[in-house]
Amino acid sequence: MKRWYLYLGSLLALLGLMIIIFPAFWIKVVVILLGLGMIAYGIYSLKVTKALYDDSTFVTTILVKSIASIVIGALSVIFPLAFSGTVWTVMIWILIISLILSAIAGFYSAALLKDTGIDRKNYFLENLFLLIAALVLILISPKQLGIAIVRIIGVAVMVIGGALIAVDLTSKKDTLTVDAEVKDDDTSASDASEDND
């Protein structure tokens, strides 16, 4: 039997430790991942969302939102890799403002779809996710507070990893106990059959 809990738990525990030791690096990773997500979201909006409704206001809103997402997403990926210091802080706040404005434009676009009969639930959820991502960046952006929050997340990841390892080890122990009991029952049954002979 494969021990996925042990492997996953060990990986999470190691990841949590790395987050605790190098919190500033992981903040950059979050920003880069959000940047990549914004690029993908912008491309998706250009290809799929724009084609939903043939209204010039809707198409223009989606076009501006998509291009802005792609550009700012690309900058979010490039700047953390190329620069540090003040440029880095400015980029985080540009990303935050962009996420908020993108969510507002998205809610506006979804409102334009009101009378079309198109299901708007997914668009509201997408834009709610953009607001949550902006909130996460706001929380981790101030230097000391951000590092403290990231370290707390690292501790939580380590605890989850440790819990998975404990589950694996205790389930392995229970399996060994059950196997031992089955062998004892088999031995007792074979002894009883020998006595009958």
ROFI-398583 format. One line per field, with one value per residue: residue number from 1; residue in one letter; x, y, z of N, C-alpha, C, CB in turn. Coordinates in steps of 0.1 Angstrom, whole numbers, plus 2048, in hexadecimal, padded with zeros to 3 digits. Glycine has a CB too. Example, Ala and Ser with C-alpha at 12.3 -4.5 7.8 and 13.67 -1.06 7.14 Angstrom:
2
k = c(1 / 2)
r = c(A / S)
n_u = c(884 / 880)
n_v = c(7C7 / 7EA)
n_w = c(84E / 847)
ca_u = c(87B / 889)
ca_v = c(7D3 / 7F5)
ca_w = c(84E / 847)
c_u = c(884 / 881)
c_v = c(7DF / 800)
c_w = c(84E / 84F)
cb_u = c(871 / 88D)
cb_v = c(7D3 / 7FA)
cb_w = c(85A / 839)
This chain:
197
k = c(1 / 2 / 3 / 4 / 5 / 6 / 7 / 8 / 9 / 10 / 11 / 12 / 13 / 14 / 15 / 16 / 17 / 18 / 19 / 20 / 21 / 22 / 23 / 24 / 25 / 26 / 27 / 28 / 29 / 30 / 31 / 32 / 33 / 34 / 35 / 36 / 37 / 38 / 39 / 40 / 41 / 42 / 43 / 44 / 45 / 46 / 47 / 48 / 49 / 50 / 51 / 52 / 53 / 54 / 55 / 56 / 57 / 58 / 59 / 60 / 61 / 62 / 63 / 64 / 65 / 66 / 67 / 68 / 69 / 70 / 71 / 72 / 73 / 74 / 75 / 76 / 77 / 78 / 79 / 80 / 81 / 82 / 83 / 84 / 85 / 86 / 87 / 88 / 89 / 90 / 91 / 92 / 93 / 94 / 95 / 96 / 97 / 98 / 99 / 100 / 101 / 102 / 103 / 104 / 105 / 106 / 107 / 108 / 109 / 110 / 111 / 112 / 113 / 114 / 115 / 116 / 117 / 118 / 119 / 120 / 121 / 122 / 123 / 124 / 125 / 126 / 127 / 128 / 129 / 130 / 131 / 132 / 133 / 134 / 135 / 136 / 137 / 138 / 139 / 140 / 141 / 142 / 143 / 144 / 145 / 146 / 147 / 148 / 149 / 150 / 151 / 152 / 153 / 154 / 155 / 156 / 157 / 158 / 159 / 160 / 161 / 162 / 163 / 164 / 165 / 166 / 167 / 168 / 169 / 170 / 171 / 172 / 173 / 174 / 175 / 176 / 177 / 178 / 179 / 180 / 181 / 182 / 183 / 184 / 185 / 186 / 187 / 188 / 189 / 190 / 191 / 192 / 193 / 194 / 195 / 196 / 197)
r = c(M / K / R / W / Y / L / Y / L / G / S / L / L / A / L / L / G / L / M / I / I / I / F / P / A / F / W / I / K / V / V / V / I / L / L / G / L / G / M / I / A / Y / G / I / Y / S / L / K / V / T / K / A / L / Y / D / D / S / T / F / V / T / T / I / L / V / K / S / I / A / S / I / V / I / G / A / L / S / V / I / F / P / L / A / F / S / G / T / V / W / T / V / M / I / W / I / L / I / I / S / L / I / L / S / A / I / A / G / F / Y / S / A / A / L / L / K / D / T / G / I / D / R / K / N / Y / F / L / E / N / L / F / L / L / I / A / A / L / V / L / I / L / I / S / P / K / Q / L / G / I / A / I / V / R / I / I / G / V / A / V / M / V / I / G / G / A / L / I / A / V / D / L / T / S / K / K / D / T / L / T / V / D / A / E / V / K / D / D / D / T / S / A / S / D / A / S / E / D / N / D)
n_u = c(808 / 805 / 814 / 806 / 7FE / 814 / 828 / 81D / 818 / 833 / 83D / 82D / 835 / 850 / 84D / 83F / 852 / 866 / 857 / 855 / 870 / 879 / 867 / 864 / 86B / 856 / 840 / 846 / 843 / 827 / 81E / 829 / 81B / 801 / 803 / 808 / 7F0 / 7DF / 7E7 / 7DF / 7C3 / 7BD / 7C1 / 7AE / 797 / 798 / 795 / 77E / 76A / 765 / 758 / 73F / 729 / 71C / 71F / 729 / 733 / 736 / 74A / 75F / 765 / 76D / 783 / 795 / 798 / 7A4 / 7BC / 7C9 / 7CC / 7DD / 7F4 / 7FB / 7FD / 813 / 827 / 827 / 833 / 84C / 858 / 85D / 871 / 885 / 88A / 88E / 885 / 878 / 86B / 860 / 84D / 83C / 832 / 823 / 80E / 804 / 7FA / 7E7 / 7D4 / 7CE / 7C1 / 7AB / 79E / 79A / 788 / 772 / 76C / 765 / 74E / 73E / 73D / 730 / 717 / 70E / 706 / 6EE / 6D3 / 6D6 / 6D3 / 6E8 / 6FB / 707 / 714 / 72E / 73E / 73B / 746 / 761 / 769 / 766 / 77A / 790 / 78F / 794 / 7AE / 7BB / 7B7 / 7C6 / 7E0 / 7E1 / 7E2 / 7FB / 80D / 818 / 838 / 842 / 82A / 821 / 835 / 832 / 818 / 81C / 82E / 81D / 80C / 81F / 824 / 80A / 809 / 81E / 813 / 7FD / 80A / 818 / 802 / 7F8 / 80D / 80C / 7F3 / 7F9 / 80C / 7FF / 7EA / 7F8 / 802 / 7EA / 7E3 / 7F8 / 7F2 / 7D9 / 7E0 / 7F1 / 7DF / 7CE / 7E1 / 7E6 / 7CC / 7CB / 7E0 / 7D6 / 7C0 / 7CC / 7DA / 7C5 / 7BA / 7CF / 7CE / 7B6 / 7BC)
n_v = c(7F4 / 816 / 832 / 84D / 861 / 864 / 86C / 884 / 892 / 895 / 8A4 / 8BC / 8C3 / 8C9 / 8DE / 8F1 / 8F6 / 903 / 919 / 926 / 92C / 93B / 953 / 96B / 963 / 952 / 963 / 971 / 95B / 957 / 96F / 96C / 955 / 95F / 972 / 962 / 955 / 96B / 971 / 959 / 95B / 973 / 96B / 957 / 966 / 976 / 963 / 953 / 95F / 978 / 971 / 96B / 97D / 994 / 9B0 / 9D1 / 9E1 / 9CD / 9BC / 9CE / 9D4 / 9BB / 9B7 / 9CC / 9C5 / 9AB / 9B0 / 9C1 / 9AF / 99C / 9AC / 9B7 / 99F / 994 / 9A7 / 9A2 / 98A / 98E / 9A4 / 99B / 989 / 997 / 9AF / 9BF / 9CC / 9ED / 9EE / 9D5 / 9D6 / 9EA / 9DC / 9C8 / 9D8 / 9E2 / 9CB / 9C4 / 9D9 / 9D6 / 9BC / 9C3 / 9D6 / 9C7 / 9B4 / 9C5 / 9CE / 9B5 / 9AE / 9C2 / 9BA / 9A2 / 9AB / 9B7 / 9A1 / 99A / 99A / 987 / 96C / 95C / 948 / 957 / 951 / 944 / 959 / 96C / 95E / 95C / 976 / 97C / 96C / 97A / 991 / 985 / 97C / 995 / 99E / 98B / 992 / 9AC / 9A7 / 999 / 9AB / 9C2 / 9C5 / 9B8 / 9AE / 99E / 98B / 97F / 974 / 962 / 951 / 946 / 938 / 926 / 917 / 90C / 8FC / 8EA / 8DD / 8D1 / 8BF / 8B0 / 8A4 / 894 / 882 / 876 / 86A / 858 / 848 / 83E / 830 / 81D / 80F / 805 / 7F4 / 7E1 / 7D6 / 7CB / 7B8 / 7A8 / 79E / 78F / 77C / 76F / 764 / 752 / 741 / 736 / 729 / 716 / 708 / 6FD / 6EC / 6DA / 6CE / 6C1 / 6AD)
n_w = c(800 / 7F7 / 807 / 809 / 81A / 82B / 819 / 80E / 826 / 82F / 81B / 81D / 838 / 834 / 821 / 831 / 844 / 833 / 82C / 844 / 849 / 833 / 82E / 81E / 804 / 7FE / 7FE / 7E7 / 7D5 / 7D7 / 7CC / 7B2 / 7A9 / 7AA / 797 / 780 / 780 / 77A / 760 / 753 / 759 / 74B / 730 / 72E / 732 / 71B / 707 / 70E / 71F / 713 / 6FB / 703 / 702 / 6EC / 6EF / 6ED / 703 / 717 / 70A / 707 / 722 / 72B / 71A / 722 / 73D / 73A / 72B / 73D / 753 / 748 / 742 / 75C / 76A / 75D / 764 / 77F / 781 / 775 / 783 / 79F / 79A / 78E / 79C / 7BC / 7DD / 7DD / 7C4 / 7C4 / 7DA / 7CF / 7B9 / 7C5 / 7D0 / 7B8 / 7AD / 7C0 / 7BD / 7A2 / 7A3 / 7B3 / 7A2 / 78C / 796 / 79B / 781 / 777 / 786 / 77C / 761 / 764 / 76D / 756 / 748 / 752 / 746 / 732 / 736 / 73B / 751 / 76D / 784 / 786 / 77D / 791 / 7A6 / 79C / 79D / 7B8 / 7C2 / 7B8 / 7C7 / 7E1 / 7DC / 7DA / 7F4 / 803 / 7F9 / 803 / 81E / 821 / 818 / 827 / 835 / 850 / 85B / 845 / 843 / 85C / 859 / 844 / 850 / 864 / 853 / 84A / 861 / 865 / 84E / 853 / 86A / 85F / 84E / 861 / 86E / 859 / 856 / 86F / 86E / 85A / 866 / 87D / 870 / 863 / 879 / 883 / 86F / 870 / 889 / 885 / 871 / 881 / 893 / 881 / 879 / 891 / 896 / 880 / 887 / 89F / 895 / 884 / 897 / 8A6 / 893 / 890 / 8A9 / 8A8 / 896)
ca_u = c(800 / 80D / 812 / 805 / 7FE / 822 / 82F / 817 / 81B / 841 / 83F / 827 / 83D / 85B / 848 / 83C / 85F / 86C / 84F / 859 / 87E / 87A / 85A / 864 / 86B / 848 / 838 / 849 / 83D / 819 / 81C / 82B / 810 / 7F5 / 806 / 806 / 7E1 / 7D9 / 7EA / 7D5 / 7B6 / 7BB / 7C0 / 7A1 / 78D / 798 / 790 / 771 / 760 / 762 / 750 / 732 / 71F / 720 / 71C / 736 / 737 / 73B / 756 / 769 / 768 / 775 / 78F / 79D / 79B / 7AD / 7C9 / 7CF / 7CF / 7E9 / 800 / 7FF / 802 / 821 / 830 / 828 / 83C / 859 / 85E / 863 / 87D / 88F / 88D / 88A / 884 / 86D / 864 / 858 / 841 / 833 / 82C / 819 / 802 / 7FE / 7F3 / 7DB / 7CB / 7C9 / 7B8 / 79E / 798 / 795 / 77C / 767 / 768 / 75F / 741 / 736 / 73A / 725 / 70B / 709 / 701 / 6E2 / 6C7 / 6D9 / 6D0 / 6F5 / 6FD / 711 / 719 / 73C / 745 / 73B / 750 / 76E / 76C / 768 / 788 / 79A / 78F / 79B / 7BC / 7C0 / 7B7 / 7D2 / 7EC / 7E1 / 7E6 / 809 / 816 / 821 / 844 / 842 / 81D / 820 / 83E / 82C / 80D / 822 / 834 / 812 / 808 / 829 / 821 / 7FE / 80C / 826 / 80A / 7F5 / 814 / 81B / 7F6 / 7F8 / 818 / 807 / 7E9 / 7FF / 813 / 7F5 / 7E2 / 802 / 803 / 7DE / 7E4 / 801 / 7EB / 7CE / 7E8 / 7F6 / 7D3 / 7CA / 7EB / 7E3 / 7C0 / 7CF / 7E8 / 7CD / 7B8 / 7D5 / 7DD / 7B9 / 7B8 / 7D9 / 7C9 / 7AB / 7C2)
ca_v = c(800 / 822 / 83A / 85B / 86B / 866 / 874 / 891 / 898 / 899 / 8B0 / 8C7 / 8C7 / 8D0 / 8EB / 8FA / 8FB / 90C / 926 / 92D / 931 / 945 / 958 / 975 / 95C / 94C / 96E / 973 / 950 / 95A / 97A / 967 / 94C / 968 / 978 / 958 / 953 / 976 / 96F / 94F / 960 / 97C / 964 / 950 / 970 / 97A / 958 / 94D / 969 / 983 / 96C / 967 / 987 / 99D / 9BE / 9D9 / 9E4 / 9C0 / 9B8 / 9D8 / 9D2 / 9AE / 9B9 / 9D4 / 9BD / 9A0 / 9B5 / 9C6 / 9A4 / 996 / 9B5 / 9B8 / 992 / 992 / 9AF / 99C / 97F / 993 / 9AD / 994 / 981 / 9A0 / 9BA / 9BE / 9D9 / 9F6 / 9E9 / 9C9 / 9DB / 9F1 / 9D2 / 9C2 / 9E0 / 9E3 / 9BE / 9C5 / 9E3 / 9CF / 9B2 / 9C9 / 9DC / 9BC / 9AE / 9CF / 9CC / 9A8 / 9AF / 9CA / 9B2 / 998 / 9B3 / 9B9 / 994 / 998 / 997 / 97E / 95E / 955 / 945 / 960 / 94C / 942 / 966 / 972 / 957 / 960 / 984 / 97B / 966 / 985 / 999 / 97E / 97C / 9A2 / 99F / 984 / 99B / 9B8 / 9A1 / 995 / 9B5 / 9C9 / 9BC / 9B0 / 9A7 / 994 / 980 / 978 / 96C / 957 / 947 / 93F / 92F / 91B / 90F / 904 / 8F1 / 8E0 / 8D6 / 8C8 / 8B5 / 8A7 / 89D / 88A / 878 / 86F / 861 / 84C / 83F / 837 / 826 / 812 / 807 / 7FE / 7E9 / 7D7 / 7D0 / 7C2 / 7AD / 79F / 797 / 785 / 771 / 768 / 75C / 748 / 738 / 730 / 720 / 70B / 700 / 6F6 / 6E1 / 6D0 / 6C7 / 6B8 / 6A2)
ca_w = c(800 / 7F7 / 813 / 804 / 826 / 830 / 80F / 80E / 833 / 830 / 811 / 824 / 843 / 82E / 81B / 83C / 84A / 82A / 82D / 851 / 848 / 828 / 82B / 813 / 7F8 / 7FC / 7FA / 7D8 / 7CE / 7D7 / 7C2 / 7A4 / 7A6 / 7A7 / 789 / 776 / 780 / 773 / 752 / 74E / 759 / 740 / 724 / 72F / 730 / 70D / 6FE / 711 / 724 / 709 / 6F1 / 708 / 700 / 6E1 / 6F3 / 6EC / 711 / 71D / 703 / 70A / 730 / 72C / 713 / 72A / 748 / 736 / 728 / 74A / 75A / 741 / 744 / 76A / 76E / 758 / 76C / 78C / 77F / 771 / 78D / 7AA / 796 / 789 / 7A5 / 7CA / 7E3 / 7DB / 7B9 / 7C9 / 7E1 / 7C6 / 7B1 / 7CD / 7D0 / 7AB / 7AB / 7C8 / 7B7 / 796 / 7A7 / 7B7 / 796 / 783 / 79C / 799 / 773 / 775 / 78B / 772 / 755 / 768 / 76E / 748 / 743 / 75A / 73E / 727 / 739 / 73D / 75F / 771 / 791 / 785 / 77C / 79E / 7AE / 798 / 7A2 / 7C6 / 7C4 / 7B5 / 7D4 / 7EB / 7D9 / 7DE / 803 / 807 / 7F7 / 80D / 82B / 821 / 812 / 830 / 837 / 85B / 85C / 83B / 847 / 868 / 854 / 83C / 85A / 86A / 849 / 84A / 86D / 862 / 844 / 85A / 873 / 856 / 84A / 86D / 870 / 84F / 85A / 87B / 869 / 853 / 870 / 885 / 868 / 860 / 885 / 884 / 865 / 876 / 894 / 87E / 86B / 88B / 898 / 877 / 87A / 89E / 894 / 877 / 88F / 8A8 / 88D / 880 / 8A3 / 8A9 / 889 / 893 / 8B5 / 8A4 / 88F)
c_u = c(809 / 80A / 812 / 804 / 80C / 829 / 82A / 81A / 82A / 844 / 839 / 82F / 849 / 858 / 845 / 849 / 866 / 864 / 853 / 867 / 880 / 86D / 859 / 864 / 85D / 83E / 83A / 843 / 82E / 816 / 81E / 820 / 803 / 7F7 / 804 / 7F7 / 7DA / 7DB / 7E0 / 7C7 / 7B3 / 7B9 / 7B3 / 796 / 78C / 792 / 782 / 767 / 75C / 758 / 741 / 726 / 724 / 71B / 729 / 73B / 73D / 749 / 762 / 76E / 771 / 782 / 799 / 7A2 / 7A6 / 7BB / 7D0 / 7D4 / 7DC / 7F5 / 804 / 803 / 810 / 82B / 832 / 832 / 84A / 860 / 864 / 870 / 888 / 893 / 88A / 888 / 877 / 864 / 85B / 84C / 837 / 82C / 821 / 80C / 7FC / 7F5 / 7E6 / 7D0 / 7C5 / 7BF / 7AA / 797 / 792 / 789 / 770 / 763 / 761 / 750 / 738 / 733 / 72F / 718 / 705 / 703 / 6F3 / 6D6 / 6CA / 6D5 / 6DC / 6F7 / 709 / 718 / 728 / 744 / 745 / 745 / 75E / 772 / 76E / 776 / 792 / 79A / 796 / 7AA / 7C2 / 7C1 / 7C3 / 7DF / 7ED / 7E6 / 7F5 / 812 / 81E / 82C / 843 / 835 / 81C / 829 / 838 / 820 / 812 / 828 / 828 / 80D / 812 / 827 / 815 / 801 / 815 / 81D / 802 / 7FE / 816 / 80E / 7F5 / 802 / 812 / 7FC / 7EE / 805 / 809 / 7ED / 7EB / 802 / 7F6 / 7DE / 7ED / 7FA / 7E0 / 7D5 / 7EC / 7EA / 7CE / 7D4 / 7E9 / 7D7 / 7C3 / 7D7 / 7E0 / 7C5 / 7C0 / 7D8 / 7D1 / 7B7 / 7C2 / 7D4 / 7BE / 7B0 / 7C7)
c_v = c(80D / 82B / 849 / 865 / 86E / 86F / 882 / 899 / 89D / 8A5 / 8BD / 8CC / 8CF / 8DE / 8F5 / 8FF / 905 / 919 / 92D / 933 / 93C / 94B / 963 / 96E / 957 / 957 / 971 / 967 / 952 / 964 / 974 / 95E / 954 / 96E / 96E / 955 / 95F / 975 / 965 / 954 / 96A / 976 / 95D / 95A / 974 / 96F / 954 / 957 / 973 / 97E / 969 / 970 / 991 / 9AB / 9C6 / 9DD / 9D8 / 9BC / 9C1 / 9D6 / 9C6 / 9B0 / 9C1 / 9CC / 9B2 / 9A5 / 9BA / 9BA / 99D / 99F / 9B5 / 9AA / 990 / 99B / 9A9 / 990 / 984 / 99B / 9A5 / 98D / 98B / 9AB / 9B6 / 9CC / 9E0 / 9F2 / 9DD / 9CD / 9E2 / 9E7 / 9CB / 9CA / 9E2 / 9D6 / 9BE / 9CE / 9DC / 9C4 / 9B8 / 9CF / 9D1 / 9B5 / 9B8 / 9CE / 9BF / 9A8 / 9B7 / 9C2 / 9A8 / 99F / 9B5 / 9AD / 991 / 993 / 98D / 96F / 956 / 953 / 94E / 95C / 94B / 94F / 96E / 96B / 95A / 96D / 985 / 976 / 971 / 98E / 992 / 97E / 98A / 9A3 / 997 / 98C / 9A6 / 9B3 / 99E / 9A0 / 9BD / 9C0 / 9B3 / 9A8 / 99C / 988 / 978 / 96F / 960 / 94D / 93F / 934 / 923 / 912 / 906 / 8F9 / 8E6 / 8D7 / 8CC / 8BC / 8AB / 89E / 891 / 87F / 870 / 865 / 855 / 842 / 837 / 82D / 81A / 809 / 7FF / 7F2 / 7DE / 7CF / 7C6 / 7B6 / 7A3 / 797 / 78C / 779 / 768 / 75F / 750 / 73D / 730 / 725 / 714 / 702 / 6F7 / 6EA / 6D6 / 6C8 / 6BD / 6AC / 698)
c_w = c(800 / 802 / 80F / 80F / 82B / 826 / 80F / 81B / 834 / 827 / 817 / 830 / 83E / 828 / 826 / 842 / 840 / 82A / 839 / 850 / 83E / 824 / 81F / 806 / 7F4 / 7F9 / 7EB / 7D0 / 7CD / 7CC / 7B4 / 7A0 / 7A3 / 79A / 77E / 774 / 778 / 764 / 74C / 74E / 74E / 733 / 723 / 72C / 721 / 704 / 701 / 715 / 71A / 6FE / 6F6 / 704 / 6F6 / 6E4 / 6F3 / 6FA / 718 / 717 / 706 / 719 / 731 / 725 / 71C / 736 / 745 / 733 / 734 / 752 / 755 / 744 / 752 / 76F / 769 / 760 / 77A / 78C / 77D / 77D / 799 / 7A7 / 792 / 793 / 7B3 / 7D0 / 7E0 / 7CF / 7BC / 7D0 / 7D8 / 7BD / 7B8 / 7CD / 7C3 / 7A8 / 7B4 / 7C2 / 7AA / 799 / 7AB / 7AB / 78D / 789 / 79A / 78A / 770 / 77A / 782 / 766 / 758 / 769 / 760 / 742 / 74A / 751 / 733 / 72A / 73C / 74C / 763 / 77E / 791 / 784 / 789 / 7A7 / 7AA / 79D / 7B1 / 7CA / 7C1 / 7C1 / 7DF / 7E9 / 7DD / 7ED / 808 / 805 / 800 / 81A / 82C / 81C / 81C / 835 / 844 / 85D / 852 / 83E / 853 / 863 / 84C / 846 / 861 / 860 / 849 / 855 / 86A / 858 / 84A / 863 / 86B / 852 / 855 / 86F / 866 / 852 / 865 / 877 / 862 / 85C / 878 / 87D / 864 / 86D / 887 / 87B / 86A / 881 / 88F / 878 / 875 / 891 / 88E / 878 / 886 / 89C / 88A / 87E / 898 / 8A1 / 888 / 88C / 8A7 / 89F / 88B / 89F / 8B1 / 89C / 899)
cb_u = c(7F6 / 80A / 81E / 7F8 / 7F5 / 829 / 82E / 808 / 818 / 84A / 838 / 819 / 841 / 862 / 83C / 834 / 869 / 86B / 840 / 859 / 887 / 880 / 854 / 870 / 875 / 844 / 83B / 858 / 840 / 814 / 826 / 839 / 80D / 7F3 / 815 / 80D / 7DC / 7DF / 7F8 / 7D7 / 7B3 / 7C7 / 7CC / 79F / 78F / 7A7 / 799 / 773 / 766 / 76F / 756 / 733 / 71A / 71A / 714 / 734 / 72C / 731 / 754 / 764 / 75C / 76D / 78D / 796 / 78E / 7A7 / 7C8 / 7C5 / 7C4 / 7E7 / 7FC / 7F3 / 7F9 / 822 / 82A / 81A / 838 / 858 / 854 / 859 / 879 / 88B / 885 / 895 / 890 / 871 / 86E / 861 / 846 / 83B / 836 / 81E / 807 / 809 / 7FC / 7DE / 7D2 / 7D5 / 7BD / 7A1 / 7A1 / 7A0 / 77E / 76C / 775 / 767 / 741 / 73F / 747 / 729 / 70C / 715 / 70A / 6DE / 6C2 / 6E8 / 6C8 / 701 / 700 / 70B / 713 / 73F / 73E / 72D / 74E / 76E / 762 / 75D / 78A / 796 / 781 / 795 / 7BF / 7B6 / 7AA / 7D3 / 7EC / 7D3 / 7DE / 80B / 80E / 819 / 850 / 844 / 811 / 825 / 84C / 826 / 804 / 82C / 83C / 807 / 807 / 837 / 81F / 7F3 / 814 / 831 / 801 / 7EF / 821 / 81E / 7EA / 7FA / 825 / 802 / 7DF / 80A / 81D / 7EB / 7DD / 810 / 805 / 7D2 / 7E9 / 80E / 7E4 / 7C6 / 7F4 / 7FD / 7C8 / 7CA / 7F9 / 7E1 / 7B5 / 7D7 / 7F3 / 7C4 / 7B2 / 7E2 / 7E1 / 7AD / 7BA / 7E6 / 7C4 / 7A1 / 7CD)
cb_v = c(800 / 82A / 838 / 85C / 865 / 858 / 86D / 890 / 88F / 88D / 8AC / 8C4 / 8BB / 8C7 / 8E9 / 8F3 / 8EE / 906 / 923 / 923 / 925 / 93E / 95F / 97E / 950 / 944 / 97B / 973 / 943 / 95F / 986 / 95F / 943 / 972 / 97D / 94B / 952 / 984 / 96A / 942 / 967 / 986 / 959 / 94A / 97C / 97C / 94C / 943 / 96F / 988 / 95F / 968 / 98D / 998 / 9BF / 9E5 / 9EA / 9B5 / 9B8 / 9E7 / 9D1 / 9A3 / 9C0 / 9E1 / 9B7 / 999 / 9C1 / 9CF / 999 / 994 / 9C3 / 9BD / 987 / 997 / 9BD / 997 / 975 / 99C / 9B6 / 98B / 979 / 9A7 / 9C6 / 9B6 / 9E2 / A04 / 9E5 / 9C0 / 9E5 / 9FB / 9C8 / 9BF / 9EE / 9E4 / 9B2 / 9CB / 9F0 / 9C9 / 9A9 / 9D4 / 9E5 / 9B1 / 9AC / 9DD / 9CD / 99D / 9B5 / 9D7 / 9AB / 991 / 9C0 / 9BD / 989 / 9A4 / 9A3 / 97F / 958 / 95C / 936 / 96E / 93F / 939 / 96F / 972 / 948 / 960 / 98E / 972 / 95B / 98D / 99D / 96F / 979 / 9AD / 999 / 976 / 9A0 / 9BE / 995 / 988 / 9BE / 9CF / 9C5 / 9B8 / 9B1 / 99A / 986 / 982 / 975 / 95C / 94E / 949 / 936 / 921 / 917 / 90D / 8F8 / 8E7 / 8E0 / 8D0 / 8BB / 8AF / 8A6 / 890 / 87F / 879 / 869 / 851 / 847 / 841 / 82D / 817 / 811 / 807 / 7EE / 7DD / 7DB / 7CA / 7B2 / 7A7 / 7A1 / 78B / 776 / 772 / 765 / 74D / 73F / 73A / 727 / 710 / 709 / 6FF / 6E7 / 6D6 / 6D1 / 6BF / 6A6)
cb_w = c(80C / 7E9 / 81D / 7FC / 831 / 832 / 802 / 80B / 83E / 82B / 804 / 828 / 84C / 823 / 812 / 846 / 84C / 81C / 82D / 85D / 845 / 81C / 837 / 815 / 7F9 / 808 / 803 / 7D5 / 7D6 / 7E4 / 7C5 / 7A4 / 7B2 / 7B2 / 789 / 779 / 78E / 779 / 74F / 757 / 767 / 740 / 723 / 73D / 739 / 709 / 700 / 71C / 731 / 702 / 6EB / 717 / 70E / 6D4 / 700 / 6E4 / 719 / 71B / 6F3 / 708 / 738 / 725 / 706 / 72F / 74E / 729 / 71D / 751 / 75A / 732 / 73F / 772 / 767 / 749 / 76E / 791 / 774 / 765 / 792 / 7B0 / 78A / 77D / 7A1 / 7D2 / 7E0 / 7D9 / 7AD / 7D2 / 7EC / 7BC / 7AC / 7DC / 7D6 / 7A0 / 7B0 / 7D6 / 7B3 / 78F / 7B2 / 7C1 / 78F / 782 / 7AB / 79C / 76A / 77C / 799 / 76F / 751 / 775 / 775 / 73F / 746 / 761 / 739 / 725 / 72F / 736 / 762 / 773 / 795 / 779 / 771 / 7A5 / 7AC / 788 / 79D / 7CD / 7BA / 7A8 / 7D8 / 7EC / 7CA / 7D8 / 809 / 7FF / 7E8 / 80E / 82F / 819 / 809 / 83C / 839 / 868 / 85A / 82E / 84B / 872 / 84B / 832 / 864 / 86E / 83B / 84A / 87A / 85C / 838 / 863 / 87B / 84A / 845 / 879 / 86F / 841 / 85D / 886 / 85F / 849 / 878 / 88C / 85B / 85D / 891 / 882 / 857 / 87B / 89D / 874 / 863 / 897 / 89B / 869 / 879 / 8AA / 88E / 86B / 897 / 8AF / 881 / 879 / 8AF / 8A9 / 87B / 895 / 8C0 / 89A / 885)
